Amino acid sequence: MGTPIQKPNSESNPDITLPENRTVAKQGGTIAGNARKQIEKKSGKKVITKSSAKRLKLIK
């Protein structure tokens, strides 16, 4: 979800520095996190479960 936010910012300025890139990445992550929370609140279900996280190797 965060990629569509990050990509235009990084493509429009190829000379972006690492600290600037981190800021853009954090903004994208915040937007993605907020979207996930809204989906979970509206549906009443978790978007990421323990079993799906294991498949993504997020949880050991």
C-alpha positions, 0 to 999 in steps of 0.5 A, spaced: 500 500 500 505 504 501 509 503 494 504 508 490 506 513 495 513 512 495 514 511 487 512 518 485 516 521 490 522 517 488 521 517 481 520 525 480 527 526 484 532 521 482 537 525 487 533 524 493 538 523 499 537 517 504 534 521 510 529 524 505 528 517 502 526 514 509 521 520 510 518 518 504 518 510 506 515 512 513 509 516 510 508 510 505 508 506 511 503 510 515 498 511 510 498 503 509 498 502 516 492 507 517 488 503 511 489 496 514 486 499 521 480 502 517 479 495 514 480 491 520 475 496 524 470 496 518 470 489 517 471 486 524 476 482 522 484 482 522 487 483 515 494 479 518 493 473 522 498 469 525 497 463 519 498 468 514 504 472 517 507 465 518 507 464 510 510 471 509 515 469 514 513 475 519 512 471 525 517 465 526 
